[in-house]
Amino acid sequence: MIEHAIVDLRVYTIALRKMPEFIDVFDRLAMPVQLKYLGRPIGMFTSAVGPLNQITHLWGFPDMGEFERRHGARDKDPDWPAYLKASGPLIVAQENRLIRRVDLPSLAGSSS
């Protein structure tokens, strides 16, 4: 398992009744580029309770330099603008957080 010291937590609020369209656009246009530069996400989730019409994804990086390097390369990919154009009308809001792992002795060696 890859250790992630930095996690990019992104929450997108999607226009009402547009989640299936957004997921399709993201999977077809963003994921091939994201996988190429960022690797596999830690996970992707949709909201079930609380604010609705939200999708959250988490991407892990060993350090801030790697986060910046990979995102910079992704942003220069010639296929990335197609995703930005197609997803723009579907996204109402976006929140990004960079969070850091806390190493707790009680979790050392834990696989979960």
Z-matrix of the N, CA and C atoms (Angstrom, degrees):
N
C 1 1.460
C 2 1.522 1 109.47
N 3 1.301 2 116.85 1 134.84
C 4 1.454 3 122.21 2 179.00
C 5 1.518 4 108.76 3 -78.55
N 6 1.304 5 115.34 4 133.31
C 7 1.465 6 119.78 5 176.59
C 8 1.531 7 109.01 6 -84.75
N 9 1.299 8 115.07 7 136.43
C 10 1.457 9 120.54 8 -179.41
C 11 1.522 10 108.90 9 -117.02
N 12 1.321 11 116.65 10 108.92
C 13 1.460 12 120.71 11 176.71
C 14 1.520 13 110.78 12 -77.89
N 15 1.334 14 116.14 13 -30.37
C 16 1.471 15 123.00 14 180.00
C 17 1.523 16 108.10 15 -121.95
N 18 1.322 17 116.82 16 133.66
C 19 1.461 18 121.33 17 175.65
C 20 1.523 19 108.18 18 -122.92
N 21 1.313 20 114.92 19 127.46
C 22 1.466 21 123.08 20 175.32
C 23 1.526 22 106.37 21 -90.03
N 24 1.320 23 116.44 22 109.39
C 25 1.462 24 123.07 23 -179.33
C 26 1.523 25 106.98 24 -103.97
N 27 1.316 26 116.72 25 118.25
C 28 1.469 27 121.33 26 -177.93
C 29 1.519 28 109.56 27 -122.50
N 30 1.319 29 115.16 28 132.38
C 31 1.455 30 121.71 29 177.87
C 32 1.526 31 107.37 30 -121.80
N 33 1.318 32 115.28 31 121.76
C 34 1.458 33 121.17 32 176.82
C 35 1.525 34 108.11 33 -109.67
N 36 1.317 35 117.12 34 132.61
C 37 1.458 36 121.78 35 170.46
C 38 1.519 37 106.05 36 -97.13
N 39 1.314 38 115.10 37 124.56
C 40 1.459 39 121.70 38 -173.83
C 41 1.529 40 109.17 39 -103.71
N 42 1.313 41 115.86 40 145.59
C 43 1.467 42 121.32 41 178.92
C 44 1.530 43 110.38 42 -54.93
N 45 1.316 44 115.20 43 146.46
C 46 1.458 45 122.52 44 -178.24
C 47 1.536 46 110.88 45 -51.28
N 48 1.328 47 116.04 46 130.82
C 49 1.460 48 125.46 47 178.81
C 50 1.537 49 113.65 48 63.32
N 51 1.325 50 117.84 49 18.81
C 52 1.465 51 121.40 50 179.88
C 53 1.529 52 113.48 51 -110.87
N 54 1.349 53 117.30 52 3.66
C 55 1.467 54 119.74 53 -177.75
C 56 1.533 55 112.14 54 -58.53
N 57 1.346 56 119.73 55 -46.63
C 58 1.482 57 117.72 56 179.12
C 59 1.526 58 112.52 57 -59.29
N 60 1.309 59 117.53 58 -38.18
C 61 1.469 60 120.79 59 178.54
C 62 1.525 61 110.65 60 -67.16
N 63 1.346 62 116.70 61 -43.25
C 64 1.463 63 119.79 62 178.87
C 65 1.529 64 110.56 63 -61.55
N 66 1.333 65 117.52 64 -46.23
C 67 1.464 66 121.00 65 -179.08
C 68 1.527 67 110.16 66 -60.38
N 69 1.314 68 117.48 67 -40.11
C 70 1.458 69 121.19 68 177.36
C 71 1.529 70 110.95 69 -63.03
N 72 1.333 71 116.97 70 -48.22
C 73 1.469 72 121.65 71 179.88
C 74 1.527 73 109.88 72 -61.88
N 75 1.328 74 116.78 73 -44.31
C 76 1.461 75 120.51 74 -179.02
C 77 1.530 76 110.52 75 -62.69
N 78 1.317 77 116.40 76 -45.49
C 79 1.464 78 120.05 77 -177.21
C 80 1.530 79 111.69 78 -66.48
N 81 1.315 80 116.93 79 -42.09
C 82 1.474 81 120.99 80 -177.17
C 83 1.526 82 113.24 81 -75.83
N 84 1.345 83 116.72 82 -41.51
C 85 1.460 84 119.80 83 -170.60
C 86 1.528 85 114.76 84 -105.87
N 87 1.321 86 117.21 85 -37.22
C 88 1.473 87 119.08 86 -177.64
C 89 1.525 88 112.33 87 -86.84
N 90 1.330 89 117.27 88 -45.34
C 91 1.462 90 119.38 89 -172.76
C 92 1.528 91 114.14 90 -58.40
N 93 1.320 92 120.60 91 -43.17
C 94 1.470 93 117.59 92 178.63
C 95 1.529 94 112.36 93 -57.94
N 96 1.315 95 117.15 94 -38.89
C 97 1.468 96 121.16 95 179.82
C 98 1.525 97 109.87 96 -74.35
N 99 1.321 98 117.25 97 -44.50
C 100 1.466 99 121.12 98 179.45
C 101 1.534 100 110.37 99 -59.23
N 102 1.323 101 116.92 100 -47.09
C 103 1.466 102 119.91 101 -179.06
C 104 1.525 103 111.51 102 -62.09
N 105 1.304 104 116.42 103 -36.73
C 106 1.460 105 121.79 104 -179.96
C 107 1.525 106 111.63 105 -62.06
N 108 1.327 107 117.49 106 -39.80
C 109 1.463 108 121.23 107 -174.38
C 110 1.529 109 114.33 108 -107.06
N 111 1.312 110 117.62 109 -35.61
C 112 1.464 111 120.56 110 -174.36
C 113 1.520 112 113.27 111 -99.30
N 114 1.316 113 117.12 112 -17.22
C 115 1.456 114 120.27 113 -174.33
C 116 1.527 115 110.10 114 83.49
N 117 1.319 116 116.16 115 -170.18
C 118 1.477 117 121.15 116 -178.95
C 119 1.519 118 109.72 117 -74.34
N 120 1.319 119 117.05 118 140.90
C 121 1.470 120 119.10 119 176.12
C 122 1.526 121 110.55 120 -71.06
N 123 1.317 122 115.27 121 157.85
C 124 1.465 123 120.16 122 172.19
C 125 1.522 124 108.26 123 -65.83
N 126 1.317 125 116.00 124 -37.17
C 127 1.451 126 120.12 125 177.48
C 128 1.511 127 111.89 126 176.33
N 129 1.328 128 114.51 127 163.12
C 130 1.460 129 122.56 128 175.79
C 131 1.518 130 107.21 129 -132.25
N 132 1.333 131 115.97 130 138.34
C 133 1.459 132 121.26 131 -172.65
C 134 1.518 133 110.17 132 -142.71
N 135 1.327 134 117.23 133 147.27
C 136 1.462 135 121.43 134 171.04
C 137 1.518 136 108.50 135 -110.45
N 138 1.322 137 115.29 136 154.90
C 139 1.463 138 120.31 137 -177.48
C 140 1.523 139 110.58 138 -75.74
N 141 1.324 140 115.14 139 144.19
C 142 1.460 141 121.46 140 177.60
C 143 1.528 142 110.70 141 -122.23
N 144 1.326 143 116.69 142 -30.20
C 145 1.459 144 123.01 143 179.08
C 146 1.523 145 106.88 144 -135.44
N 147 1.309 146 116.74 145 146.52
C 148 1.461 147 120.35 146 -177.25
C 149 1.520 148 109.37 147 91.79
N 150 1.329 149 117.22 148 -150.08
C 151 1.467 150 118.90 149 177.89
C 152 1.534 151 109.90 150 -59.30
N 153 1.307 152 116.08 151 127.60
C 154 1.463 153 120.94 152 -177.42
C 155 1.530 154 110.37 153 -95.80
N 156 1.308 155 115.12 154 177.08
C 157 1.470 156 122.65 155 179.59
C 158 1.532 157 111.12 156 61.08
N 159 1.334 158 116.14 157 35.43
C 160 1.454 159 120.29 158 178.46
C 161 1.522 160 110.67 159 -120.47
N 162 1.324 161 114.25 160 144.89
C 163 1.457 162 121.47 161 173.14
C 164 1.525 163 106.68 162 -126.55
N 165 1.308 164 115.09 163 134.90
C 166 1.466 165 121.80 164 -178.76
C 167 1.512 166 108.58 165 -119.95
N 168 1.331 167 115.44 166 135.78
C 169 1.456 168 117.44 167 171.50
C 170 1.513 169 109.73 168 -133.51
N 171 1.339 170 113.61 169 150.00
C 172 1.463 171 122.87 170 -175.78
C 173 1.522 172 108.86 171 -124.32
N 174 1.336 173 115.33 172 130.25
C 175 1.463 174 121.33 173 178.74
C 176 1.523 175 107.29 174 -127.65
N 177 1.317 176 117.51 175 131.66
C 178 1.453 177 121.46 176 -176.99
C 179 1.515 178 113.02 177 -102.62
N 180 1.339 179 114.65 178 147.49
C 181 1.460 180 122.55 179 -179.97
C 182 1.521 181 109.56 180 -140.79
N 183 1.318 182 117.64 181 147.96
C 184 1.463 183 119.68 182 -179.82
C 185 1.532 184 113.01 183 -69.01
N 186 1.339 185 117.15 184 -28.94
C 187 1.465 186 120.35 185 -179.73
C 188 1.526 187 109.59 186 -162.98
N 189 1.316 188 116.05 187 171.89
C 190 1.465 189 122.16 188 -176.96
C 191 1.530 190 111.91 189 -64.22
N 192 1.319 191 116.90 190 -36.78
C 193 1.468 192 120.07 191 178.64
C 194 1.519 193 111.94 192 -61.27
N 195 1.327 194 116.17 193 -41.29
C 196 1.468 195 120.42 194 179.23
C 197 1.529 196 110.53 195 -68.48
N 198 1.319 197 116.80 196 -38.78
C 199 1.469 198 121.23 197 175.07
C 200 1.530 199 109.69 198 -56.33
N 201 1.317 200 116.81 199 -50.91
C 202 1.465 201 121.17 200 -178.09
C 203 1.519 202 112.03 201 -65.69
N 204 1.320 203 117.66 202 -41.43
C 205 1.464 204 120.92 203 -179.25
C 206 1.528 205 111.12 204 -63.03
N 207 1.338 206 116.25 205 -48.07
C 208 1.465 207 120.06 206 -177.74
C 209 1.523 208 112.15 207 -66.77
N 210 1.335 209 117.53 208 -41.56
C 211 1.460 210 119.52 209 178.80
C 212 1.525 211 111.41 210 -66.98
N 213 1.331 212 116.81 211 -37.67
C 214 1.460 213 120.23 212 176.84
C 215 1.516 214 111.98 213 -61.39
N 216 1.328 215 116.65 214 -42.55
C 217 1.464 216 120.77 215 178.25
C 218 1.523 217 110.51 216 -66.15
N 219 1.328 218 117.09 217 -42.79
C 220 1.466 219 120.89 218 178.57
C 221 1.520 220 111.08 219 -59.81
N 222 1.314 221 115.84 220 -44.83
C 223 1.461 222 119.98 221 -177.19
C 224 1.523 223 112.95 222 -64.17
N 225 1.326 224 117.78 223 -22.47
C 226 1.469 225 122.15 224 178.73
C 227 1.523 226 112.95 225 -90.05
N 228 1.333 227 117.42 226 -7.43
C 229 1.458 228 120.47 227 -178.54
C 230 1.531 229 109.30 228 -65.36
N 231 1.328 230 118.61 229 133.51
C 232 1.461 231 121.01 230 -178.03
C 233 1.532 232 114.71 231 -63.99
N 234 1.334 233 117.70 232 -17.89
C 235 1.467 234 120.52 233 179.29
C 236 1.532 235 112.95 234 -88.80
N 237 1.336 236 118.49 235 -12.94
C 238 1.462 237 121.51 236 -176.04
C 239 1.528 238 113.15 237 -65.12
N 240 1.331 239 120.84 238 -41.45
C 241 1.473 240 120.35 239 -179.60
C 242 1.526 241 114.17 240 -59.03
N 243 1.324 242 118.53 241 -28.58
C 244 1.471 243 120.27 242 178.67
C 245 1.523 244 110.27 243 -63.10
N 246 1.342 245 117.37 244 -40.84
C 247 1.465 246 120.64 245 176.34
C 248 1.528 247 110.64 246 -65.05
N 249 1.316 248 117.05 247 -45.60
C 250 1.467 249 120.37 248 -178.59
C 251 1.534 250 110.88 249 -59.40
N 252 1.310 251 116.27 250 -42.08
C 253 1.466 252 120.20 251 179.89
C 254 1.528 253 111.37 252 -67.23
N 255 1.319 254 117.42 253 -45.46
C 256 1.466 255 121.16 254 -176.83
C 257 1.527 256 112.53 255 -70.36
N 258 1.327 257 117.48 256 -32.96
C 259 1.466 258 120.21 257 -176.40
C 260 1.520 259 113.21 258 -87.52
N 261 1.313 260 117.89 259 -21.41
C 262 1.468 261 121.32 260 -176.26
C 263 1.514 262 114.72 261 -49.40
N 264 1.326 263 119.34 262 -50.88
C 265 1.462 264 120.15 263 -178.59
C 266 1.532 265 114.04 264 -69.65
N 267 1.328 266 117.76 265 -13.16
C 268 1.462 267 121.23 266 -176.91
C 269 1.530 268 112.87 267 -93.05
N 270 1.327 269 117.09 268 -20.70
C 271 1.462 270 121.74 269 -174.96
C 272 1.529 271 110.09 270 -95.87
N 273 1.333 272 115.48 271 124.76
C 274 1.462 273 122.36 272 178.57
C 275 1.528 274 110.22 273 -89.25
N 276 1.331 275 117.09 274 -39.80
C 277 1.463 276 122.33 275 -179.09
C 278 1.520 277 109.29 276 -154.27
N 279 1.337 278 115.06 277 158.65
C 280 1.455 279 121.24 278 178.27
C 281 1.521 280 108.36 279 -141.08
N 282 1.328 281 115.74 280 137.37
C 283 1.461 282 121.49 281 175.98
C 284 1.520 283 107.95 282 -127.94
N 285 1.315 284 116.38 283 129.07
C 286 1.461 285 121.54 284 178.11
C 287 1.515 286 109.06 285 -118.38
N 288 1.327 287 115.56 286 138.25
C 289 1.461 288 121.55 287 173.72
C 290 1.520 289 107.84 288 -135.56
N 291 1.298 290 116.15 289 140.38
C 292 1.457 291 121.01 290 168.76
C 293 1.516 292 105.85 291 -106.48
N 294 1.327 293 115.29 292 119.48
C 295 1.445 294 119.79 293 -177.64
C 296 1.531 295 108.81 294 -116.83
N 297 1.334 296 115.86 295 149.84
C 298 1.465 297 121.48 296 -177.75
C 299 1.515 298 110.44 297 -108.87
N 300 1.307 299 115.20 298 141.56
C 301 1.453 300 121.56 299 177.37
C 302 1.532 301 109.50 300 -67.90
N 303 1.300 302 116.00 301 141.96
C 304 1.457 303 122.67 302 173.41
C 305 1.518 304 106.99 303 -107.54
N 306 1.316 305 116.88 304 122.80
C 307 1.455 306 121.31 305 178.73
C 308 1.523 307 108.96 306 -88.09
N 309 1.319 308 116.11 307 109.79
C 310 1.451 309 121.64 308 178.13
C 311 1.523 310 109.07 309 -103.92
N 312 1.323 311 117.87 310 131.74
C 313 1.470 312 119.68 311 178.93
C 314 1.530 313 112.06 312 -55.59
N 315 1.312 314 117.78 313 -33.89
C 316 1.466 315 120.10 314 -177.87
C 317 1.527 316 112.65 315 -69.20
N 318 1.330 317 117.24 316 -15.10
C 319 1.464 318 120.69 317 179.25
C 320 1.525 319 112.95 318 -104.57
N 321 1.322 320 117.64 319 -1.06
C 322 1.462 321 121.18 320 -179.58
C 323 1.530 322 109.47 321 -58.44
N 324 1.309 323 115.07 322 129.82
C 325 1.463 324 120.40 323 178.81
C 326 1.517 325 114.07 324 79.75
N 327 1.336 326 117.42 325 0.08
C 328 1.459 327 120.96 326 179.34
C 329 1.517 328 109.38 327 -76.90
N 330 1.319 329 117.24 328 139.92
C 331 1.472 330 121.36 329 -179.36
C 332 1.520 331 111.77 330 -94.65
N 333 1.329 332 119.28 331 -2.18
C 334 1.448 333 119.99 332 -179.41
C 335 1.500 334 112.05 333 -110.43
